[in-house]
């Protein structure tokens, strides 16, 4: 496991009891470096949407837990937020929840001359994602070929 994966995993472990206590969903945790600064981001959600107060409650509790555990060597900025409307689909539960929804796909390498596709998410498994394209035809993509898949705003 890389340092980043270890930090993300341990942070998820700290967040799980908080998610259960408040009946929130932990969408994702990421530890990334942007412009020379490390960021530890937790994305949380709930059925009727996350508020700024929800983020504040989790941010304070997580900050205290991180200070107590003190396993991250670098200095970093902690952010707790909603995943937003264009949330990426990463976990199987994200894909399952999005069956029948419009999605955007961005590929690492072009397929049939394009790296960008939109369509309705029809199905998925551990290796593939199947969408119905705007022309009514279905297309199957390897999950490891996807740079990004997220809910589409306009279809």
PyMOL commands that set and color helices and strands:
alter all, ss='L'
color gray80, all
select helices_A, chain A and resi 3-22+52-69+92-97+143-145
alter helices_A, ss='H'
color red, helices_A
select strands_A, chain A and resi 25-34+37-45+76-82+102-111+114-124+128-133+138-142+146-151
alter strands_A, ss='S'
color yellow, strands_A
deselect
rebuild
show_as cartoon
